């Protein structure tokens, strides 16, 4: 199977990847918000850094603690059809719209002074 490890600005890769794998909380959340199937590498010895809400469908992300869980998730994601991928893209778009907004002067002032 083809895989690539990349460096640099992560957001520039989101339109080029099919599955995202990371132990980092922020990059995983970002990829989910782009509708990219995401595998979060969980820690079996430390606390997980997992800010992902359980309300987000598990067909979009899975946390894996061992090789078996990882392989199951990877095989599931590899076999997604175009209909499922389009559905995930729409879920990601909804997440971006509901979780993020462009900051306004009023929002910044409220955050700082209230």
C-alpha positions in Angstrom: 0.0 0.0 0.0 1.2 3.5 -0.8 1.9 5.8 2.1 3.8 9.1 2.4 5.1 10.9 5.4 5.0 14.6 4.8 6.4 17.7 6.4 5.4 21.3 6.2 2.0 23.1 6.2 -0.5 20.3 6.9 -3.5 22.1 5.4 -1.8 22.2 2.0 -2.0 18.3 2.0 -5.7 17.9 2.9 -6.9 17.9 -0.7 -4.3 15.2 -1.6 -4.8 12.6 1.1 -7.3 9.7 1.5 -6.6 8.7 5.1 -5.0 10.7 7.9 -3.0 9.0 10.7 -1.6 10.8 13.7 -1.3 10.8 17.5 -1.6 14.6 17.6 -4.9 15.9 18.7 -5.0 19.2 16.7 -4.0 17.7 13.4 -6.6 14.9 13.8 -9.4 17.3 14.5 -8.3 19.4 11.6 -8.4 16.4 9.2 -11.8 15.4 10.5 -13.1 18.8 9.8 -12.0 18.3 6.2 -14.0 15.0 6.1 -10.9 12.9 5.8 -11.1 9.4 7.5 -8.8 9.7 10.5 -7.0 7.2 12.7 -5.9 8.6 16.0 -3.1 6.6 17.5 -4.0 6.2 21.2 -1.5 5.8 24.0 -1.6 2.6 26.0 0.7 4.1 28.7 -0.2 7.8 28.9 -3.3 9.9 28.7 -4.7 10.3 25.2 -4.7 13.8 23.7 -8.1 13.4 22.2 -10.4 16.4 21.9 -12.7 14.6 19.4 -16.3 14.6 20.5 -17.9 11.2 20.5 -20.9 12.7 18.6 -18.7 12.8 15.5 -19.5 9.6 13.6 -17.0 6.8 14.0 -17.0 6.2 10.2 -15.0 9.5 10.1 -12.5 8.7 12.9 -11.3 5.9 15.1 -8.9 5.8 18.0 -6.6 2.7 17.9 -4.5 1.3 20.8 -2.9 -1.7 19.1 -2.0 -3.1 15.7 -5.2 -5.1 15.3 -7.4 -2.0 15.9 -5.2 0.0 13.5 -5.4 -2.6 10.8 -9.2 -2.9 11.1 -9.7 0.8 10.9 -7.3 1.1 8.0 -9.0 -1.7 6.0 -12.4 -0.1 6.7 -11.3 3.3 5.4 -9.4 1.9 2.4 -12.7 0.2 1.2 -14.9 3.3 1.5 -16.8 4.0 -1.8 -17.4 7.4 -3.4 -20.8 7.8 -1.8 -19.3 7.3 1.7 -16.4 9.7 1.0 -18.9 12.3 -0.3 -20.9 11.9 2.9 -17.8 12.3 5.0 -16.9 15.5 3.1 -20.3 17.0 3.9 -19.9 16.0 7.6 -16.6 17.8 7.6 -18.1 20.9 6.0 -20.8 20.9 8.6 -18.2 20.6 11.4 -16.1 23.5 10.0 -19.2 25.7 9.9 -20.4 24.8 13.3 -17.1 24.7 15.2 -15.2 27.6 13.6 -15.8 31.1 12.5 -13.8 34.1 11.2 -13.0 36.3 14.2 -14.6 39.7 14.3 -13.4 42.7 16.4 -16.5 42.3 18.6 -15.8 38.6 19.3 -12.1 39.3 20.1 -13.1 42.2 22.5 -15.7 39.9 24.2 -13.1 37.2 24.6 -10.5 39.6 26.0 -12.6 41.8 28.2 -15.4 39.5 29.4 
